[in-house]
Amino acid sequence: MTTIAAALLMTTATLAQGFDNLPDPIADDNKVIDNTPDSIAKALMSRPAPGSTRKGSNPVLFLIGNSTMRNGTLGNGNNGQWGWGYFFPKYFDAEKITVENQALGGMSTRTFYTDLWPAIRQELKPGDWVIVSIGHNDNGEFFDQKRARAVIPGVDMDTCYIGFNQRTQRQDTAYSYGRYLHQYISEIRQKGAHPILMSLTPRNAYDEKGRIVRKPQTEWAAYIAATEGVPFVDLNDISGKELDSFSRWKVDYHFLGDKIHTSKFGAEMNAHSAYLGIVQSNNPQLKALMKFMPIPNKTIWNVDRLSGKPVVWFTGDSTVKNADNDEDGMWGWASQASTVFDESKIQLVNAARAGRSTRSFIREGLWDAVYQALKPGDFVTIQFGHNDICPITDQKARGVIPGTKDTLHVFKMDNGTYEVVYSFGWYLKKMIDDCREKGATPILVSLTPRNEWPGGKVERRDDTYGRWYREVVEQTGVAFIDMHNISADFLDKKFAVKSLPADKEKAREKVAAIKEKAGNKYFKKDHTHTSKLGAQMNAQSFAKGLRQIGSPLANYLK
C-alpha cells in the first residue's frame, strides 16, 4: 500500500469508525501534559521499571494501556483524573502476585508497541500475566511529527508503509489494530506468559437509544481473542451497563475534565468491572489467575429483612449516633428513634458515624455500605454539617467547599496525597441521587442546633447551612425536615429571653446562665452533643417534621 493511498484510507476510515482521539487532559501538578512526548521521560521515571515489582519468583500482572488506565505524569490523581489501573491491585493478593501498571497516557496500540513494549517484553517470565486494553488514541495522523500514533482500523492484516517517521527519526510501518493485538499475544506467549484482552473503557456519550456508546474496538478485540484462543473481558460493556443504571448527573461525575478521562469514582468503577470480568468469566484459562484474587473486603450493612418490614436508615455524624450507652453521657438522636417509631412496623438502622462530614462519610466507604444494602421502599435520612466546614487538607480531611453549586477543586492533602473535593451541596445531592437509584426515599434533615445563645436566643444557622439545605431541596425536590429550627423553637420556648440587659457585662452573664441551664438538661460536655434527653427532644422534632410535610414515613410513627 502506498503512503498516499494509506493516508486517504485512514482519512475515510477514521471518520467511519470513530476512535476517541483523546483530547489533552488537565495539566497535572507538575504542569506537564501526559500525552505528549515532552512528558514521556518524566512519566517513565515515575512508573516502575518493568518487572521491578516482582517478589522473588512470584508472577507479575502487567497492565498495558493509556491514560484511562494510568492518568497523569505521576499517575497519582494530582490532576483530578484517575486511571483504573491505580485501583486494580486491591483485588489481588500482593504476597502472591504484583500488579504493575505500565500504562501511559497518550499511547496508542502502535506507539506503545514501538516505544514501551520492548522493555516490558524483555522482563516477562513464564507464569506472568499481561492485560492489554488500549486503543483510545489509535486515530489521528500517520505523519504527525508530534505523535504519529494512528493505526489502520479493523482486524485485517493490513500494512501501511509510513516512510521516515519525524517523531522517532527512523523508518516506520503501521499495521491494523487487530494485527498489533496479534503481535502482543504472540510475544507474550513466546515468553511463557498469559495474555488477556480487554475492551476499552466507556466514554460519556450516548447512542440513539440513550445507552452509553459501545465502542467498535470491542468487536475487534473479541474477534482477535477468539481467533487466538485467549481470554477476553468486555470492560466496555460491563462498565457501560453500570453507567446505564445511573442518572445522567451521576454518569457525569464519573468523568472529569472531558468525556473520556475518569474521576476517582469512574476509575474505581472500571477497576471493579475489570475484576468482575475476570472472576465471572467461564474461560478456564483464567482460573489460574483467580487463585491470586481473594474475595475483596467490602462493607455492606447486613440487615435481616425476613420480617418484610421496610427499613429506615439514619446517616450522619455524632449528633445522630454517639456512644449511646451511658445514661449520663452523650447520645445521638437516632439512638432514640424507637421513642417515636413503631418498631413492629418498621426496622431502624443507625448507620451514622461520629466525627464524619458528607465528604469523609463517602470517602471512607460508610455511605457505600448503606447504598449497597438499600432496597426499594427503604427510607434514608441524610443529616450532616457539624464537621463539614473544617480544614480541607488536614489529617481528618473532612472539610468541603461551602455552598451547593456542582463545583470541585483538586487539593493536596497534608499527607501528600491528592483528592478532588466538592461542595457541601454536591455531596448531599450524590447521596440523594444514590437513594433514588435504588428505589429508596431520601429525607434531608437539617443539622441539630448548638447550645449557643447570641442575643439571648438559641443560635440559628439559617444563613449558611439552612440556606444550603433549601437550595438542595430546590434543586432536587427532596423531602426536607428542618430539625434545626423545630428543635430551636422548642429550646427558645424553654430558655430564651425577649431581650438582654443593656449593660454588656450583665448581658454576658445572662447568656452564660441560659447556656448553663440549657446545657445541664439537653446538652452534654460541649455545645454540640446532646444528652439522652436532648437526643429524645431531637427525635421528637424529627417526628413533628415528618407529620408537617406529610411524609409516608410518618405512617410508621407511634
Number of C-alpha atoms within 10 A of each C-alpha: 11 12 15 12 11 17 18 11 14 21 15 10 16 19 10 10 14 15 20 17 17 21 14 14 22 19 15 20 18 13 11 20 21 28 23 14 15 12 17 18 10 15 19 16 11 13 17 13 14 21 23 11 16 16 14 7 10 16 23 27 27 23 23 27 28 28 29 30 30 31 31 30 30 21 25 20 25 23 29 27 31 28 31 27 28 21 19 22 19 16 20 21 16 15 9 16 23 22 24 24 25 24 27 29 28 31 27 25 29 26 19 21 19 14 11 17 17 13 14 17 19 13 14 25 19 14 17 23 23 23 19 23 26 29 26 26 25 28 25 19 16 26 18 13 13 14 22 23 24 27 30 27 24 19 20 13 13 16 16 22 16 19 15 13 18 15 14 14 9 9 11 16 15 22 21 22 27 24 22 19 23 19 12 20 23 13 16 23 17 14 16 14 20 23 25 21 25 25 26 28 31 26 25 19 14 12 9 7 7 9 14 22 18 21 20 15 24 22 15 19 28 20 15 20 22 12 10 13 14 17 21 25 27 23 26 23 22 20 23 21 16 14 22 16 13 16 13 11 11 17 20 19 17 23 22 20 17 16 17 23 29 31 23 23 17 27 27 20 20 30 24 20 24 24 22 15 19 23 16 11 16 11 14 9 15 18 14 10 19 17 13 17 20 11 11 11 8 10 14 16 16 9 12 10 11 6 10 10 16 19 22 21 22 25 26 28 25 25 28 31 24 21 13 20 11 10 10 11 16 27 28 29 31 29 23 22 24 16 15 18 21 15 15 9 16 19 21 21 18 18 20 27 20 16 18 25 27 30 25 19 22 16 14 11 14 19 22 19 17 22 19 15 14 26 17 14 14 21 22 24 24 24 25 28 20 21 19 23 14 16 13 20 20 13 10 15 20 22 24 27 21 17 19 22 16 14 14 14 14 16 18 17 15 13 9 9 12 18 22 16 22 22 22 28 25 23 21 21 22 15 21 24 20 23 23 16 18 18 14 23 25 22 23 25 21 25 25 28 25 22 25 19 20 13 16 23 23 27 17 19 16 14 8 11 23 16 14 20 27 20 16 22 17 10 13 12 11 19 17 21 27 21 24 23 22 20 24 22 17 15 18 18 12 12 16 20 16 8 10 18 12 8 8 10 9 12 16 16 13 18 21 15 14 22 23 13 15 23 22 13 13 21 25 21 12 11 15 17 26 32 24 25 19 24 27 23 20 29 25 21 24 25 23 20 19 21 15 11 12 12 15 11 18 18 14 16 18 12
